[in-house]
Amino acid sequence: MFSAGAGKAKKGSKGGGAADGPKASTLSKEVKSTTVVGANILKEGVDPKIVADSEYPDWLWHLLDKRPALSELRRKNTEALPYEDLKRFVKLDNRARIKENNSLKAKN
């Protein structure tokens, strides 16, 4: 009646053909250098334009700055820490204590 391979794709075949390959960019170099391509999250919106560095807020340039780890903050005098570091210390210390308490409860 039916052969064993009828209706099945060949072994090792990925299917799809040429349409699955990488597609060449259709954007011009001018558009790529003046807009943030792919930054739009709205259906009806457009990608934002790139502006001069002076147009962006100051805090933006400090987002990737290295911040001290909990172990480093514990070694310092907490009374002498700047407000931002003290706030970070409290947050990280609370998180560490919660994780420790959860692991102790899980063992019991």
DSSP file (Angstrom, degrees, kcal/mol; ACC not computed):
  #  RESIDUE AA STRUCTURE BP1 BP2  ACC     N-H-->O    O-->H-N    N-H-->O    O-->H-N    TCO  KAPPA ALPHA  PHI   PSI    X-CA   Y-CA   Z-CA
    1    1 A M              0   0    0      0, 0.0     2,-0.4     0, 0.0     0, 0.0   0.000 360.0 360.0 360.0 -75.3    0.0    0.0    0.0
    2    2 A F        -     0   0    0      4,-0.0     2,-0.2     2,-0.0     0, 0.0  -0.849 360.0-127.4-109.2 143.5    2.3    2.8    1.3
    3    3 A S    >   -     0   0    0     -2,-0.4     3,-1.2     1,-0.1     0, 0.0  -0.536  27.0-113.9 -82.5 157.7    6.0    2.9    1.0
    4    4 A A  T 3  S+     0   0    0      1,-0.3    -1,-0.1    -2,-0.2    -2,-0.0   0.793 113.6  40.8 -62.5 -30.7    8.0    3.5    4.1
    5    5 A G  T >  S+     0   0    0      2,-0.1     3,-1.5     3,-0.0    -1,-0.3   0.341  82.2 128.9-102.5   7.1    9.3    6.9    3.0
    6    6 A A  T <  S+     0   0    0     -3,-1.2     3,-0.1     1,-0.2    -4,-0.0  -0.428  78.9   7.0 -69.0 131.5    6.2    8.3    1.4
    7    7 A G  T 3  S+     0   0    0      1,-0.3     2,-0.3    -2,-0.2    -1,-0.2   0.447 104.2 112.9  83.4  -0.3    5.2   11.7    2.6
    8    8 A K    <   -     0   0    0     -3,-1.5    -1,-0.3     1,-0.0     2,-0.1  -0.776  68.5-114.7-107.1 151.7    8.4   12.3    4.6
    9    9 A A        -     0   0    0     -2,-0.3     3,-0.1     1,-0.1    -1,-0.0  -0.427  46.1 -87.1 -75.7 157.1   11.2   14.7    3.9
   10   10 A K    >   -     0   0    0      1,-0.1     3,-1.9    -2,-0.1     2,-0.2  -0.321  52.0 -95.5 -62.9 146.6   14.6   13.4    3.0
   11   11 A K  T 3  S+     0   0    0      1,-0.3    -1,-0.1    -3,-0.1     3,-0.1  -0.451 112.0  18.9 -64.5 131.0   16.8   12.6    6.0
   12   12 A G  T 3  S+     0   0    0      1,-0.3     2,-0.3    -2,-0.2    -1,-0.3   0.367  90.9 136.1  89.8  -4.9   19.1   15.6    6.7
   13   13 A S    <   -     0   0    0     -3,-1.9    -1,-0.3     1,-0.1    -4,-0.1  -0.601  37.9-167.8 -79.0 134.1   16.9   18.0    4.8
   14   14 A K        -     0   0    0     -2,-0.3    -1,-0.1    -3,-0.1    -2,-0.0   0.689  27.9-149.7 -93.5 -21.0   16.4   21.3    6.6
   15   15 A G        +     0   0    0      1,-0.1     2,-0.8     0, 0.0     5,-0.1   0.030  64.8  80.7  74.9 170.4   13.6   22.5    4.3
   16   16 A G  S >  S-     0   0    0      3,-0.1     3,-0.8     4,-0.0     2,-0.2  -0.219  71.4-154.1  89.9 -45.6   12.9   26.1    3.5
   17   17 A G  G >   -     0   0    0     -2,-0.8     3,-1.2     1,-0.2     4,-0.2  -0.471  59.1 -11.5  78.1-143.9   15.5   26.5    0.8
   18   18 A A  G >  S+     0   0    0      1,-0.3     3,-1.2    -2,-0.2    -1,-0.2   0.698 121.0  73.9 -70.4 -21.3   17.1   29.9   -0.1
   19   19 A A  G <  S+     0   0    0     -3,-0.8    -1,-0.3     1,-0.2    -2,-0.1   0.714  89.5  60.8 -67.8 -19.5   14.6   32.0    1.9
   20   20 A D  G <  S+     0   0    0     -3,-1.2    -1,-0.2    -5,-0.1    -2,-0.2   0.620  84.2 100.8 -82.8 -12.3   16.2   30.9    5.2
   21   21 A G  S <  S-     0   0    0     -3,-1.2     2,-0.1    -4,-0.2    -3,-0.0  -0.129  90.3 -74.6 -69.5 167.7   19.6   32.4    4.4
   22   22 A P        -     0   0    0      0, 0.0     2,-0.4     0, 0.0    -1,-0.2  -0.377  50.2-133.2 -64.5 140.9   20.8   35.7    5.8
   23   23 A K        -     0   0    0     -3,-0.1     2,-0.1    -2,-0.1     3,-0.1  -0.759  16.4-115.2 -99.1 141.6   19.1   38.7    4.1
   24   24 A A        -     0   0    0     -2,-0.4     2,-0.2     1,-0.1    -1,-0.0  -0.457  40.2 -99.6 -70.9 145.0   21.1   41.7    2.9
   25   25 A S        -     0   0    0      1,-0.1    -1,-0.1    -2,-0.1     0, 0.0  -0.459  27.8-164.4 -68.4 133.6   20.3   44.9    4.6
   26   26 A T        +     0   0    0     -2,-0.2     2,-0.3     2,-0.1    -1,-0.1   0.441  58.7 102.0 -97.7  -1.0   17.9   47.1    2.7
   27   27 A L  S    S-     0   0    0      1,-0.1     2,-0.1     2,-0.0    -2,-0.1  -0.610  73.2-122.2 -84.6 141.8   18.7   50.2    4.8
   28   28 A S     >  -     0   0    0     -2,-0.3     4,-2.0     1,-0.1     5,-0.2  -0.381  21.8-113.5 -77.5 161.9   21.0   52.8    3.3
   29   29 A K  H  > S+     0   0    0      1,-0.2     4,-1.7     2,-0.2     5,-0.1   0.837 116.5  58.0 -63.7 -32.2   24.2   53.9    5.0
   30   30 A E  H  > S+     0   0    0      2,-0.2     4,-0.8     1,-0.2    -1,-0.2   0.917 107.3  45.8 -64.5 -44.0   22.7   57.3    5.6
   31   31 A V  H >> S+     0   0    0      1,-0.2     4,-1.5     2,-0.2     3,-0.7   0.904 111.2  53.2 -65.6 -41.3   19.7   56.0    7.5
   32   32 A K  H 3< S+     0   0    0     -4,-2.0     5,-0.2     1,-0.2    -1,-0.2   0.835 111.2  46.4 -63.1 -32.8   21.9   53.7    9.6
   33   33 A S  H 3< S+     0   0    0     -4,-1.7    -1,-0.2     1,-0.2    -2,-0.2   0.576 117.9  40.3 -89.0  -9.2   24.1   56.6   10.6
   34   34 A T  H << S+     0   0    0     -4,-0.8    16,-2.6    -3,-0.7     2,-0.3   0.531 112.4  48.2-115.8  -8.7   21.3   59.0   11.5
   35   35 A T  B  < S-A   49   0A   0     -4,-1.5     2,-1.2    14,-0.3    14,-0.2  -0.918  77.5-118.1-131.4 158.0   18.7   56.8   13.3
   36   36 A V    >   -     0   0    0     12,-2.7     3,-1.7    -2,-0.3     4,-0.3  -0.776  41.5-146.2 -92.4  91.7   18.7   54.2   16.0
   37   37 A V  T 3  S+     0   0    0     -2,-1.2    -5,-0.0     1,-0.3    12,-0.0  -0.407  76.7  12.8 -67.5 126.6   17.5   51.3   13.9
   38   38 A G  T 3  S+     0   0    0     -2,-0.2    -1,-0.3     1,-0.0    -2,-0.0   0.455  92.2 109.9  90.6   2.3   15.3   48.9   15.8
   39   39 A A    <   +     0   0    0     -3,-1.7     2,-0.3     9,-0.1    -2,-0.1   0.615  49.0 101.7 -85.9 -11.6   14.7   51.1   18.9
   40   40 A N        +     0   0    0     -4,-0.3     7,-0.1     1,-0.1     0, 0.0  -0.575  41.8 175.8 -74.6 129.5   11.1   51.8   18.1
   41   41 A I        +     0   0    0     -2,-0.3     2,-0.3     5,-0.1    -1,-0.1   0.423  52.7  89.6-111.4  -1.9    8.8   49.7   20.3
   42   42 A L  S    S-     0   0    0      1,-0.1     3,-0.2     4,-0.1    -2,-0.0  -0.713  73.0-134.7 -98.7 147.6    5.5   51.2   19.1
   43   43 A K  S    S+     0   0    0     -2,-0.3    -1,-0.1     1,-0.2    -3,-0.0   0.906 108.1  32.6 -63.9 -42.1    3.4   49.9   16.1
   44   44 A E  S    S+     0   0    0      2,-0.1    -1,-0.2    -3,-0.0     2,-0.0   0.447 104.0  98.2 -96.3  -1.2    2.8   53.3   14.7
   45   45 A G        -     0   0    0     -3,-0.2     2,-0.3     1,-0.1    -5,-0.1  -0.152  62.1-132.5 -83.3 177.2    6.1   54.9   15.8
   46   46 A V        -     0   0    0     -7,-0.1    -5,-0.1    -2,-0.0    -4,-0.1  -0.884  34.2 -88.2-125.5 159.4    9.4   55.6   14.0
   47   47 A D        -     0   0    0     -2,-0.3   -10,-0.1    -7,-0.1     2,-0.0  -0.437  52.6-107.8 -65.8 138.9   13.0   54.9   15.0
   48   48 A P        -     0   0    0      0, 0.0   -12,-2.7     0, 0.0     2,-0.2  -0.336  30.4-114.7 -70.3 150.5   14.5   57.8   17.0
   49   49 A K  B     -A   35   0A   0    -14,-0.2     2,-0.4     1,-0.1   -14,-0.3  -0.555  26.6-114.5 -81.3 147.5   17.1   60.1   15.4
   50   50 A I        -     0   0    0    -16,-2.6     2,-0.2    -2,-0.2     3,-0.1  -0.707  39.7-172.9 -81.0 130.5   20.6   60.2   16.7
   51   51 A V        -     0   0    0     -2,-0.4     5,-0.1     1,-0.2   -16,-0.0  -0.631  33.8 -69.0-117.0 176.8   21.4   63.6   18.2
   52   52 A A    >   -     0   0    0     -2,-0.2     3,-1.9     1,-0.1     4,-0.4  -0.281  46.1-113.0 -65.0 152.3   24.6   65.3   19.5
   53   53 A D  G >  S+     0   0    0      1,-0.3     3,-1.2     2,-0.2    -1,-0.1   0.814 115.7  62.8 -56.7 -32.3   26.0   63.9   22.8
   54   54 A S  G 3  S+     0   0    0      1,-0.2    -1,-0.3     4,-0.0     4,-0.1   0.687  93.6  63.9 -68.9 -16.8   25.2   67.2   24.5
   55   55 A E  G <  S+     0   0    0     -3,-1.9    -1,-0.2     2,-0.1    -2,-0.2   0.674  89.1  81.9 -79.6 -17.9   21.4   66.6   23.8
   56   56 A Y  S <  S-     0   0    0     -3,-1.2     5,-0.1    -4,-0.4     2,-0.0  -0.568  91.9 -97.9 -88.6 152.3   21.3   63.5   26.1
   57   57 A P    >   -     0   0    0      0, 0.0     3,-1.0     0, 0.0     4,-0.5  -0.320  29.0-119.7 -67.7 152.4   21.0   63.7   29.9
   58   58 A D  G >  S+     0   0    0      1,-0.2     3,-1.2     2,-0.2     4,-0.3   0.842 108.6  62.8 -61.3 -36.9   24.1   63.4   32.0
   59   59 A W  G >  S+     0   0    0      1,-0.3     3,-1.3     2,-0.2     4,-0.3   0.761  90.0  70.1 -64.2 -23.6   23.0   60.3   33.9
   60   60 A L  G X  S+     0   0    0     -3,-1.0     3,-1.0     1,-0.3    -1,-0.3   0.852  93.3  55.4 -61.5 -35.2   22.9   58.3   30.6
   61   61 A W  G <  S+     0   0    0     -3,-1.2    -1,-0.3    -4,-0.5    -2,-0.2   0.554 106.0  52.6 -77.9  -7.2   26.7   58.4   30.4
   62   62 A H  G X  S+     0   0    0     -3,-1.3     3,-1.1    -4,-0.3    -1,-0.2   0.337  77.5  97.3-108.4   5.2   27.1   56.8   33.8
   63   63 A L  T <  S+     0   0    0     -3,-1.0    -1,-0.1    -4,-0.3    -2,-0.1   0.831  88.6  42.7 -64.8 -32.2   24.8   53.8   33.3
   64   64 A L  T 3  S+     0   0    0     -4,-0.3    -1,-0.2    -3,-0.1    -2,-0.1   0.312  84.0 125.7 -99.7   9.6   27.7   51.4   32.5
   65   65 A D    <   -     0   0    0     -3,-1.1     2,-0.2     1,-0.1    -3,-0.1  -0.400  69.8-105.2 -65.3 143.5   30.1   52.7   35.2
   66   66 A K        -     0   0    0     -2,-0.1    -1,-0.1     1,-0.0    -2,-0.1  -0.508  36.2-159.8 -70.6 135.0   31.4   49.9   37.5
   67   67 A R        -     0   0    0     -2,-0.2    18,-0.0    -3,-0.1    -1,-0.0  -0.884  27.7 -93.3-116.2 150.9   29.8   49.9   41.0
   68   68 A P        -     0   0    0      0, 0.0     2,-0.1     0, 0.0    -1,-0.0  -0.279  38.2-123.8 -66.4 145.1   31.3   48.3   44.1
   69   69 A A     >  -     0   0    0      1,-0.1     4,-2.1    23,-0.0     5,-0.2  -0.328  27.9-103.3 -79.3 167.4   30.3   44.7   44.9
   70   70 A L  H  > S+     0   0    0      1,-0.2     4,-2.4     2,-0.2     5,-0.2   0.894 121.1  54.3 -60.3 -42.6   28.8   43.8   48.3
   71   71 A S  H  > S+     0   0    0      1,-0.2     4,-1.1     2,-0.2    -1,-0.2   0.880 110.1  47.5 -61.7 -37.4   32.0   42.3   49.5
   72   72 A E  H  > S+     0   0    0      1,-0.2     4,-0.7     2,-0.2    -1,-0.2   0.886 111.7  49.7 -70.7 -38.6   33.9   45.5   48.8
   73   73 A L  H >< S+     0   0    0     -4,-2.1     3,-0.6     1,-0.2    -2,-0.2   0.851 105.9  57.2 -68.5 -34.0   31.2   47.6   50.5
   74   74 A R  H 3< S+     0   0    0     -4,-2.4    -1,-0.2     1,-0.2    -2,-0.2   0.827 102.1  56.0 -66.3 -30.5   31.3   45.4   53.6
   75   75 A R  H 3< S+     0   0    0     -4,-1.1    -1,-0.2    -5,-0.2    -2,-0.2   0.726  98.9  77.1 -72.9 -21.0   35.0   46.1   54.0
   76   76 A K  S << S-     0   0    0     -4,-0.7     2,-0.6    -3,-0.6     5,-0.1  -0.469  97.2 -95.9 -89.4 160.7   34.4   49.9   54.1
   77   77 A N    >   -     0   0    0      1,-0.2     3,-1.2    -2,-0.1     4,-0.4  -0.658  30.8-151.0 -73.2 117.7   33.1   51.9   57.0
   78   78 A T  G >  S+     0   0    0     -2,-0.6     3,-0.6     1,-0.3    -1,-0.2   0.776  92.9  59.9 -66.0 -25.5   29.4   52.2   56.3
   79   79 A E  G 3  S+     0   0    0      1,-0.2    -1,-0.3    -3,-0.0    -2,-0.0   0.734 106.3  47.6 -74.2 -20.1   29.2   55.6   58.1
   80   80 A A  G <  S+     0   0    0     -3,-1.2    -1,-0.2     2,-0.0    -2,-0.2   0.444  87.5 112.2 -98.3  -1.6   31.7   57.1   55.6
   81   81 A L  S <  S-     0   0    0     -3,-0.6    -3,-0.0    -4,-0.4    -8,-0.0  -0.438  73.7-110.5 -72.6 143.8   30.0   55.8   52.4
   82   82 A P     >  -     0   0    0      0, 0.0     4,-2.5     0, 0.0     5,-0.2  -0.311  36.8-102.7 -64.0 160.1   28.4   58.2   50.0
   83   83 A Y  H  > S+     0   0    0      1,-0.2     4,-2.7     2,-0.2     5,-0.2   0.891 120.4  50.7 -55.8 -46.0   24.6   58.0   49.9
   84   84 A E  H  > S+     0   0    0      1,-0.2     4,-2.0     2,-0.2    -1,-0.2   0.897 113.0  45.8 -62.0 -40.7   24.4   56.1   46.6
   85   85 A D  H  > S+     0   0    0      2,-0.2     4,-2.5     1,-0.2    -1,-0.2   0.870 112.3  51.3 -69.9 -36.3   26.9   53.5   47.9
   86   86 A L  H  X S+     0   0    0     -4,-2.5     4,-2.4     2,-0.2    -2,-0.2   0.914 109.9  49.4 -65.3 -42.5   25.1   53.2   51.2
   87   87 A K  H  X S+     0   0    0     -4,-2.7     4,-2.1    -5,-0.2    -2,-0.2   0.907 112.3  48.2 -62.1 -42.2   21.8   52.6   49.4
   88   88 A R  H  X S+     0   0    0     -4,-2.0     4,-2.7    -5,-0.2     5,-0.3   0.896 109.5  53.5 -65.1 -40.5   23.4   50.0   47.2
   89   89 A F  H  X S+     0   0    0     -4,-2.5     4,-2.7     1,-0.2     5,-0.2   0.926 109.5  47.3 -60.2 -46.3   25.0   48.3   50.3
   90   90 A V  H  X S+     0   0    0     -4,-2.4     4,-2.4     2,-0.2     5,-0.2   0.917 113.7  48.1 -62.7 -43.4   21.6   48.1   52.1
   91   91 A K  H  X S+     0   0    0     -4,-2.1     4,-2.1     2,-0.2    -2,-0.2   0.942 115.9  42.2 -63.1 -48.3   19.9   46.6   48.9
   92   92 A L  H  X S+     0   0    0     -4,-2.7     4,-2.2     2,-0.2    -2,-0.2   0.870 114.1  51.8 -68.8 -36.7   22.6   44.0   48.3
   93   93 A D  H  X S+     0   0    0     -4,-2.7     4,-2.4    -5,-0.3    -1,-0.2   0.917 110.8  48.0 -65.9 -43.4   22.9   43.1   52.0
   94   94 A N  H  X S+     0   0    0     -4,-2.4     4,-2.3    -5,-0.2    -2,-0.2   0.915 111.4  50.8 -61.6 -42.9   19.1   42.5   52.2
   95   95 A R  H  X S+     0   0    0     -4,-2.1     4,-2.2    -5,-0.2    -2,-0.2   0.907 110.7  48.8 -62.0 -42.0   19.2   40.5   49.1
   96   96 A A  H  X S+     0   0    0     -4,-2.2     4,-2.3     1,-0.2    -1,-0.2   0.901 111.5  49.1 -65.8 -41.4   22.0   38.3   50.4
   97   97 A R  H  X S+     0   0    0     -4,-2.4     4,-2.5     2,-0.2    -1,-0.2   0.887 110.5  51.0 -66.8 -37.3   20.2   37.7   53.8
   98   98 A I  H  X S+     0   0    0     -4,-2.3     4,-2.5     2,-0.2    -2,-0.2   0.927 110.8  48.6 -63.6 -45.1   17.0   36.8   52.0
   99   99 A K  H  X S+     0   0    0     -4,-2.2     4,-2.2     2,-0.2    -2,-0.2   0.904 112.4  49.1 -61.5 -41.3   18.9   34.2   49.8
  100  100 A E  H  X S+     0   0    0     -4,-2.3     4,-2.0     2,-0.2    -2,-0.2   0.929 112.1  47.5 -64.9 -45.1   20.6   32.8   52.9
  101  101 A N  H  X S+     0   0    0     -4,-2.5     4,-2.2     1,-0.2    -2,-0.2   0.892 111.8  51.0 -63.4 -39.5   17.3   32.5   54.8
  102  102 A N  H  X S+     0   0    0     -4,-2.5     4,-1.9     1,-0.2    -1,-0.2   0.894 109.8  49.4 -66.0 -38.9   15.6   30.9   51.8
  103  103 A S  H  X S+     0   0    0     -4,-2.2     4,-1.3     2,-0.2    -1,-0.2   0.875 110.7  50.5 -68.6 -35.4   18.4   28.3   51.4
  104  104 A L  H  X S+     0   0    0     -4,-2.0     4,-1.0     1,-0.2    -2,-0.2   0.900 111.7  47.6 -67.2 -40.1   18.2   27.5   55.2
  105  105 A K  H  < S+     0   0    0     -4,-2.2    -2,-0.2     1,-0.2    -1,-0.2   0.848 108.6  55.1 -68.4 -33.6   14.4   27.0   55.0
  106  106 A A  H  < S+     0   0    0     -4,-1.9    -1,-0.2     1,-0.2    -2,-0.2   0.822 104.9  53.4 -69.7 -30.5   14.8   24.8   51.9
  107  107 A K  H  <        0   0    0     -4,-1.3    -1,-0.2     1,-0.2    -2,-0.2   0.778 360.0 360.0 -74.8 -27.0   17.2   22.4   53.7
  108  108 A N     <        0   0    0     -4,-1.0    -1,-0.2    -3,-0.2    -2,-0.2   0.460 360.0 360.0 -83.9 360.0   14.8   21.9   56.6
